[in-house]
Amino acid sequence: MSTNLELVTLPEAARITGKTPHNIRDYLQRQRIGKYNHQGELIERARSGELRVSLKELQTFLSMIEQGIDKHHQAGLHPELGFHQVSESQRTKHVHRLHPYLGKFIPQLVEWFLSRYFKPNQVILDPFMGSGTTLVQGNEMKMHTIGIEISPFNCLIAQVKTQPYDLPKVSAEILEIEQHLTEFSKSLATPTKKLEQFKKKLLADCQSDYLNTWFAPNALLEMWYYRHLIPGYQYQDLLRVLLSRAVRSSRLVPHYDLATPKQSLPVGQPYWCRKHQRYCTPIDNCQSKIHAYSADTVRRLMEFDSLRSNRMVKIFQGDSRQVNLKRELVNTPLANRLIDGVFTSPPYVGQIDYHDQHRYAYELFGFPRQDSLEVGPKKRGKSKLAQQEYVEGIAEVFQNVLPWIKPKGKILVVANDRFQLYPDIAKLSGLTIVEQFQRAVTKRTEQGDDPYQETIFLMMKKN
Ligand SMILES: C[S@@+](CC[C@H](N)C(=O)[O-])C[C@H]1O[C@@H](n2cnc3c(N)ncnc32)[C@H](O)[C@@H]1O
């Protein structure tokens, strides 16, 4: 067998060896099998873009395990923090999947740390709140939570996840608006003069080139129709998030690329789908996604409702380097209370543009964008200068919030510190790194296939 022929994708390797693709990603992450060939070069990905491994190397490794001559866990990686047994549905349980979000950590990671370092009724801050995972999990564990986040759409997702609902009313609203949409969709099949006039009027204020490019004509009409119905309901923010989720799935983007679209042109004809391993047809409507997510949303809200506590959840949209927590909390039950600790995951240097990943929602609703205030965005890259700006930006956030945190408060920060910036960040912020936990990241909420390693820094204020 030539060297090239021996390279297989993870699903192929899984099929041949009787393991799962997750197992193999895990072996890669733990460096039990290599990402490099005999020449020391990075193994080329398959044409489809999927990671590949050497089948021979994998089989040798598996036979070593069978003979008991291999140590499964590479020294240094915390055995409990891989969460290898946690299924996809558990990682995205209840409200955590009301809307996808690239860069989320899993609730099980939050739970592990909150249960060890904090108690019910304490106050936890997440100054890089994202979609609110810390807030949801903290609330479930009877803790008060505060989140700060620069992206207005992320704040909307977190708000919708954490607010209490009148569930019968929510169900009725979601069902009714969906019924209106279904009738409208049906009417599109029989064009009339009246319908044509209505369509023209409906789309008159859809000025977005992005929306006009990335959706099939009927999908655009349906989403715009749903959008125009929202002001007639009580739970408008929830309906906006539900619609955004459907719109995300209705883009003319290949299924395997929905999280980070790479193509510059909409997909126009059936294509080979890496995700589903078959030919998929570009979606021509939005209604089917609304239908799927309507029932799913109600089910998720009901599930969280049975777990949630009545502790405070406060969300502030703004730049964590600037937000004045004392002033923001003044008229709330959390005023005059110091915060017990932080659990957060700042952006990784040059990895994600957090506003841009939800571009469809910004274009759909016209929310104001504050991209330029993101710390460490992808568009700034990973250069030395970008790293320096990142260090200063993250340190400014800690300097800004530390005065409101108890002297012995625990600051837990989840980071992929491949550039080893956190010692400098800690120093600049007036923090001491007390402990570091290393964890293998093979299972994320948004499936990517590049395994990596994360560090959770436990820090405390310097005396
Ligand atoms: C890694 S994500 C956090 C994800 C979160 N843990 C979750 O599970 O959803 C980092 C977040 O920091 C936000 N962010 C970046 N710069 C910020 C700033 N200056 N102030 C507040 N938030 C910021 C980004 O918009 C992004 O949502």
The ligand as an SDF file (V2000), in Angstrom:
LIG
                    3D

 27 29  0  0  0  0  0  0  0  0999 V2000
  -15.5990   32.6440   23.3830 C   0  0  0  0  0  0  0  0  0  0  0  0
  -16.9990   33.6800   23.2750 S   0  0  0  0  0  0  0  0  0  0  0  0
  -17.8880   33.2920   24.7360 C   0  0  0  0  0  0  0  0  0  0  0  0
  -18.8230   32.1260   24.5460 C   0  0  0  0  0  0  0  0  0  0  0  0
  -19.6350   31.7820   25.7590 C   0  0  0  0  0  0  0  0  0  0  0  0
  -18.8300   31.1980   26.7870 N   0  0  0  0  0  0  0  0  0  0  0  0
  -20.7620   30.8400   25.3800 C   0  0  0  0  0  0  0  0  0  0  0  0
  -20.7560   29.6730   25.7920 O   0  0  0  0  0  0  0  0  0  0  0  0
  -21.6430   31.2500   24.6220 O   0  0  0  0  0  0  0  0  0  0  0  0
  -16.3650   35.2800   23.6050 C   0  0  0  0  0  0  0  0  0  0  0  0
  -17.3850   36.4010   23.5400 C   0  0  0  0  0  0  0  0  0  0  0  0
  -16.7450   37.6250   23.9370 O   0  0  0  0  0  0  0  0  0  0  0  0
  -17.4060   38.6820   23.2560 C   0  0  0  0  0  0  0  0  0  0  0  0
  -16.5760   39.8940   23.3050 N   0  0  0  0  0  0  0  0  0  0  0  0
  -15.5100   40.2050   22.5380 C   0  0  0  0  0  0  0  0  0  0  0  0
  -15.0270   41.4150   22.8650 N   0  0  0  0  0  0  0  0  0  0  0  0
  -15.8040   41.9050   23.8610 C   0  0  0  0  0  0  0  0  0  0  0  0
  -15.8150   43.0980   24.6130 C   0  0  0  0  0  0  0  0  0  0  0  0
  -14.9330   44.0690   24.3850 N   0  0  0  0  0  0  0  0  0  0  0  0
  -16.7560   43.2660   25.5630 N   0  0  0  0  0  0  0  0  0  0  0  0
  -17.6840   42.2880   25.7800 C   0  0  0  0  0  0  0  0  0  0  0  0
  -17.7250   41.1350   25.0890 N   0  0  0  0  0  0  0  0  0  0  0  0
  -16.7980   40.9290   24.1420 C   0  0  0  0  0  0  0  0  0  0  0  0
  -17.6190   38.1210   21.8640 C   0  0  0  0  0  0  0  0  0  0  0  0
  -18.6290   38.8360   21.1760 O   0  0  0  0  0  0  0  0  0  0  0  0
  -17.9890   36.6680   22.1740 C   0  0  0  0  0  0  0  0  0  0  0  0
  -19.3830   36.5140   22.2000 O   0  0  0  0  0  0  0  0  0  0  0  0
  1  2  1  0
  2  3  1  0
  2 10  1  0
  3  4  1  0
  4  5  1  0
  5  6  1  0
  5  7  1  0
  7  8  2  0
  7  9  1  0
 10 11  1  0
 11 12  1  0
 11 26  1  0
 12 13  1  0
 13 14  1  0
 13 24  1  0
 14 15  1  0
 14 23  1  0
 15 16  2  0
 16 17  1  0
 17 18  1  0
 17 23  2  0
 18 19  1  0
 18 20  2  0
 20 21  1  0
 21 22  2  0
 22 23  1  0
 24 25  1  0
 24 26  1  0
 26 27  1  0
M  CHG  2   2   1   9  -1
M  END
$$$$
